[in-house]
Amino acid sequence: MKKVSNISKIDESRLAIVFKAYENKSLSLSEAADIAGISYKDFLDKMVENNIKVDFSSIGKDIDYFVKKNKIGFLFLIFFFVLSKIYSFLNYYLF
């Protein structure tokens, strides 16, 4: 029988709790990844491994959280603003 360390049990328990909070829309993706103690990308990978559906409708909440957490978040916000303007422009003139 393989012995599992307490740390991995704690990490798995933390992930289970964070997944539940995310599914209940109490947390955004960024907040959930931060609480889980892993990167955004690793959190998305864990979600796929655990068959958790990704809901990108909380992107606004993610942007707010990211801006508050990081100074570079301001650039992230500007990027999404410009991207939305480009999308609106293309949508208006091409479709």
C-alpha positions in Angstrom: 0.0 0.0 0.0 1.3 3.4 -1.0 1.7 5.9 1.8 0.3 9.3 1.0 1.8 12.3 2.9 -0.4 14.6 4.9 0.6 17.5 2.8 -0.9 16.0 -0.4 -4.1 15.1 1.6 -4.3 18.7 2.7 -3.8 19.9 -0.9 -6.4 17.6 -2.2 -8.9 18.7 0.5 -8.2 22.3 -0.2 -8.8 21.7 -3.9 -12.1 19.9 -3.2 -13.3 22.9 -1.1 -12.2 25.4 -3.7 -13.8 23.5 -6.5 -17.1 23.4 -4.5 -16.9 27.2 -3.9 -16.1 27.8 -7.6 -19.0 25.6 -8.7 -21.3 27.6 -6.4 -20.0 30.8 -8.0 -18.6 32.1 -4.7 -15.2 32.5 -6.2 -13.8 33.5 -9.6 -11.2 31.3 -11.4 -8.4 33.6 -10.2 -9.6 33.7 -6.6 -10.0 29.9 -6.5 -6.5 29.3 -8.0 -5.0 31.7 -5.5 -6.7 30.1 -2.5 -5.7 26.6 -3.8 -2.1 27.9 -3.9 -1.4 27.1 -7.5 -1.1 29.0 -10.8 -4.2 29.9 -12.9 -3.0 27.4 -15.6 -2.4 24.6 -13.1 -5.8 25.2 -11.5 -7.4 24.9 -15.0 -5.5 21.7 -15.5 -6.7 20.4 -12.1 -10.3 21.3 -13.0 -10.1 19.3 -16.2 -8.6 16.3 -14.3 -11.5 16.5 -11.9 -14.2 17.0 -14.5 -15.1 20.5 -13.2 -16.8 22.7 -15.8 -15.0 25.9 -16.6 -17.3 29.0 -16.5 -15.7 32.0 -18.2 -18.6 34.2 -17.4 -16.8 35.4 -14.3 -14.0 37.0 -16.4 -15.0 40.5 -15.1 -14.6 39.3 -11.5 -11.2 37.7 -12.5 -10.0 41.0 -14.0 -11.0 43.0 -10.8 -9.2 40.4 -8.6 -6.1 40.4 -10.9 -5.9 44.2 -10.9 -6.2 44.4 -7.1 -3.5 41.7 -6.7 -1.0 42.8 -9.3 0.2 46.2 -10.5 0.6 44.6 -13.9 -3.1 43.8 -13.7 -3.7 47.3 -15.1 -2.1 46.3 -18.3 -4.2 43.2 -18.4 -7.3 45.4 -18.0 -6.2 47.7 -20.8 -5.6 44.6 -23.0 -9.1 43.3 -22.5 -10.6 46.8 -23.0 -8.7 47.2 -26.3 -9.6 43.6 -27.3 -13.3 44.3 -26.7 -13.1 47.5 -28.8 -11.5 45.6 -31.7 -14.1 42.9 -31.4 -16.9 45.5 -31.5 -15.4 47.2 -34.5 -14.9 43.9 -36.4 -18.4 42.7 -35.5 -19.9 46.0 -36.7 -18.0 46.2 -40.0 -17.6 42.6 -41.0 -20.8 40.9 -39.9 
